[in-house]
Amino acid sequence: MSALISIRALSKTYRRGNQPVPVLLGIDLEIDAGDYVALMGPSGSGKSTLLNLIAGIDKPSSGSLLIGGVDIAALPENDLAGWRAAHVGFIFQFYNLMPVLNAFENVELPLLLTGLGKAERREHVETALAMVGLAERMDHYPNELSGGQQQRVAIARALITDPTLIVADEPTGDLDRQSADDVLKLLDRLNRELGKTIVMVTHDPKCAARARRLVHLEKGVLLDHADAEAH
Amino acid sequence: MATPLPIKRGLSFAYVARNLIARKLTTILTASGMALVVFVFATVLMMAEGLRHTLGGTGSYNNVVIIRQGSQTEVQSSLTREQANLIESLPGLASADRGQARITREVLVLVNLPRRDGGGLANVVVRGTTPTGMLMRPQAKIVAGRAFRPGSSEIIVGSAMTRGKIGLAIGDRVGFGLRDWTIVGVFDAGGNGFDSELWGDSEQMMQAFRRNAYSSVVVGLRDAGSYDAFARAVAAQPLLKVDIKRELAFYADQSEKLANFIAVLGQTITIIFSIGAIIGAMITMYASVANRTREIGTLRALGFRRGNIVSAFIQEAALLGFVAGVAGLVAAAFMQFVEISTTNVQTFSEVVFRLILTPAIAVQVLLFSVFMGVLGGVLPALRASRLEIVDALRSI
């Protein structure tokens, strides 16, 4: 496998008032295409910041970040937005569905940024919702769905543009054990059957154990690379 | 990896509209405030339009009103019998019976009549006219009773004088000019200024009011092109120090001051009100942005650009304005049933008119309302678009 994500000496420093707050201190990391990586670490270790940088929703202070050969830190804002739309699928802890849109429309959202016609969009959305087992619920609004179902809708939304990379921030953090298990099984399928590269932040060791590889962060530096050829 | 997908469209209109519906109460309250402003604005425009329609539609194009030079209205003017005879002999006039020129010598007097609502006296125009004068205003038709008989103390009243504040009726006796006059008929001139007048015999009015001069002379032109020839002939007469104007233009000009006054006053009030409504819309939209911070962060993460976010919020504010505009306009439409009786500041006489809603007013008012919404939405929309994605996603 070739490296999809290539990170060299990546640092990120926030400012709190006049005070610089270093969060990531010179990270070096390669993630292969098709890999499934769990980023672990205590609160404040910088794992979410690293995920945000990889997802292209935050910019590094220094270092290089190449994804698929593209230096995303150098992309102008609008190009970066276009890059995210095309290449990244997002899964959030609290699902982040639009409450005024039903399941179908939520999944369709990213397709509104493509040139697909209405019929094609419908076909894609139906396929994605069927894949997460919610074909029957496409007319339901988020408040009519359980947490697990909402997260599955969010996964369908993350899949819909067929992105190379899926980033997940505590995807099971707000779910009961059964729903969490369903979501993790889905992520497994995305990785194994569809070959999606997944980078996931999690606190939960059981969740992390599903990944192929664990990356530990503490105080802004990588501790070790534990290969976890799980199951 | 492939190159970024081209951006084809932004957020759907359903997303924009449903966000307004989702906040029903806030939307209704804000839209109500804006609708009230729209209602006031529409009503003022309808009032000015109604007045223009009433006075602007008075008279005929081929009739020419002649008054003393420098007098703005018929009431202020006086023309002697000699001057009237001279006018009759000028070229360009249409023929009435037996080859006589089509001409009517009229007397205009303002009389005080009691208002039925007990609100004191109203200035009403009494017009002494002639049978030819009535023929020259074919739009004024007798709708009840009959025409006045020449040489008698009979009068007929415009239909607007039978309603509202004055409320005259056939058979009533009205005292003015040291006589009692009997109302024998009602005429309707299609809602124009004549409908606010009382008409009787010109010579009888002269006697009653001790006048030896007419207020105006109205002549009928032979054809539309005769105006210039007639005007030249009038100018060539040293004895005729008069102003002439086509009848339609003459009455339209008399409505301008009042119509403009209403429009300017109304627009001033509307502008002041609209500032309040715009601030209301702004507060609503700021609240909308604050409640949806994480949603905005999510949309940005998914690849929607700042421009998409600005556009969605401005569309939402514009829709809010449009909804308010429609509501205000519907309410204003009911004002068409209202008839207003007031004093024309230019002629000091009572004029009765209806509020008129035209398509042009509807469009103007809707655009105004959408504009109020957009103005209220711009700053909140920009704020929404400037949120940092990471910060926005962290918000509750």
Interface residues (C-beta under 8 A of the other chain):
Chain A: N52 A55 I57 D58 I67 G68 G69 V70 E77 N78 D79 A81 G82 W83 R84 A85 A86 H87 F90 F92 F94 N96 M98 P99 V100 L101 E105 L109 P110 L112 L113 T114 G115 L116 R157 T161 T164
Chain B: M1 A2 T3 P4 L5 P6 I7 K8 R9 G10 L11 S12 A14 Y15 R18 N19 I21 A22 R294 E295 G297 T298 L299 R300 A301 L302 G303 F304 R305 R306 I389 V390 L393
